[in-house]
Amino acid sequence: MSLVWSLIASFLYVEIFIVLMLVLPVASPQRWQRFFKSRFLAMLSRQAQTYFYLLLFVLVLFLLEAIREMRKYSHNEPTAEQHLNVGMQHSMRLFRAQRNFYISGFAIFLCMVIRRLVSL
């Protein structure tokens, strides 16, 4: 996995951890409410909204790039049937494109889930 996709996957893992912390009964709902309504987070939220949209835009760009790669490798090449190595490389590239699609798609989905959970 390239460095960029490793960073996106790490971001996805952090998002999963945050969602689990918000959903599991680690703290009472009143404590979470106090935490999200604190002055410190109110100060950060003004700037965080800009960064959230920027991050969402970057993730959508990576999602579109993964879709482009999937479309590129989704058709079978005639030379892939003749040479085993070419067919394996083609399948490997398609697998990587699909993996990147799911990583970026779930990262976008969890961004929306976290935003909604925090606003409750």
Secondary structure by P-SEA (a helix, b strand, c coil): ccaaaaaaaaaaaaaaaaaaaaccccccaaaaaaaaacaaaaaaaaaaaaaaaaaaaaaaaaaaaaaaaaaaaccccccccccaaaaaaaaaaaaaaaaaaaaaaaaaaaaaaaaaaaac
